[in-house]
């Protein structure tokens, strides 16, 4: 993964990036397959956490 994207990906995937950072990450992902793969992995992790949290809420 590229240094330009490393620190921004978690916030980008979570939807917490400011508009400028979001635009930078989107532009970078359009050009960098390695970072696209890393972003996909972050999304899988976020989806797993969301699914687990939803299941836990349903148990309450």
C-alpha positions in Angstrom: 0.0 0.0 0.0 1.2 3.5 -0.8 2.1 6.0 2.0 -0.2 8.5 0.4 -3.2 6.4 1.2 -2.2 4.4 4.3 -3.5 6.8 7.0 -6.6 7.9 5.1 -8.1 4.5 4.2 -9.7 3.6 7.6 -11.5 6.9 7.8 -12.4 6.8 4.1 -14.0 3.4 4.4 -15.8 4.3 7.5 -17.2 7.5 5.9 -15.4 9.8 8.3 -13.0 11.4 5.8 -13.4 15.1 5.1 -14.4 15.9 1.5 -10.8 16.8 0.4 -9.4 13.6 1.8 -12.2 11.6 0.3 -11.5 13.1 -3.1 -7.7 12.4 -2.7 -8.4 8.7 -1.8 -10.9 8.2 -4.6 -8.4 9.6 -7.1 -5.6 7.5 -5.8 -7.8 4.3 -5.7 -8.6 4.9 -9.4 -4.9 4.6 -10.2 -3.5 2.1 -7.6 -4.6 -1.5 -7.6 -2.7 -2.3 -4.4 -4.6 0.4 -2.5 -7.9 -0.7 -4.1 -7.2 -4.2 -2.7 -6.4 -2.7 0.7 -9.6 -0.6 0.7 -11.6 -3.7 -0.2 -10.0 -5.5 2.8 -10.9 -2.6 5.1 -14.5 -2.7 3.8 -14.7 -6.5 4.5 -13.5 -5.8 8.1 -16.0 -2.9 8.5 -18.8 -5.1 7.2 -17.9 -7.9 9.6 -17.8 -5.5 12.5 -21.2 -4.0 11.5 -22.8 -7.5 11.1 -21.5 -8.5 14.5 -22.7 -5.3 16.2 -26.1 -5.8 14.6 -26.3 -9.3 15.8 -25.4 -8.2 19.3 -28.0 -5.5 19.4 -30.6 -8.1 18.3 -29.6 -10.2 21.3 -30.4 -7.5 23.8 
